[in-house]
Amino acid sequence: MSRFKIALCDDDPAFRAVMEREVSQICRSLQIDAEILPTASAGELLTALGHMSVQLIFLDIDMPDMDGVLLGRLLRQQDCSADIIYVSNMEERVYEVFEAHPWSFIRKAHFSQELPGVMDAYVQSLHQRVGRVVLQNTQGVHRAFGPDDILYIEAAGKTQKLFLVDEDEPFLIRTSLHELEQQLIPMGFIRIHKGFAVNYRYIQKITSRSVLLDNGQVLPIGRDRLTSARETYLALMKWRGLEREE
């Protein structure tokens, strides 16, 4: 995954600037590597979402072209999986937003006071998400990774190198490979060597001495791990096939 993407949608340019500044500041304080996308209307947000995926949306309710309640419902009908945090002074409409399954609600008049607590709780919730994992690098920066984001992991002493899809530099984590492996097993990672764990999605072939990745890279495989790695890989590929047929 690249950066954590957050969209803001509010037709008031002054408050939109406040939101952008405050959200950027709280992301920095929480060590979140975030990209902020401000939009001024429902139409502008929908257009933006057609070109990029975001993980979190701060959404105003009172907007002229389409209000936030209708927009939230539309996003869910379009299978948008982004979390929504409503931001509004219209507290009397808070019950209307439930159909959009929002993550939280912040009162616009108290945005600066309520944002830190909401975002802190949100980041903590990301750690509990099935299918995603939030990891902190050696510089203290948090990033959220999905099942397709990491190619493989290489151990370098007490530091683990996460090699990412479409990124040249690895994401460095200070932990043991065993501890990291336990977090990533549910996402389909296979331990192939004392110093390597690989994402099964990017395995092209397993031989008696190595693992060939789709990008042509060759990783070593431990003799004592060959049988279990092959069995796990075949089981995961079978499960993946069944999942696609459903």
JODA-V206037 format. One record per helix or strand. SS is the DSSP state (A for helix, B for strand). FROM is the first residue (numbers start at 1). TO is the last residue. Records with the same first field share a line. If there is no record, write none. Layout:
SS->FROM-TO + FROM-TO
This chain:
B->4-9 + 32-32 + 34-39 + 56-60 + 83-88 + 104-107 + 132-136 + 142-146 + 150-156 + 159-164 + 171-174 + 189-193 + 196-199 + 203-206 + 210-213 + 218-220
A->13-29 + 42-49 + 68-77 + 91-100 + 108-126 + 177-187 + 200-202 + 223-245
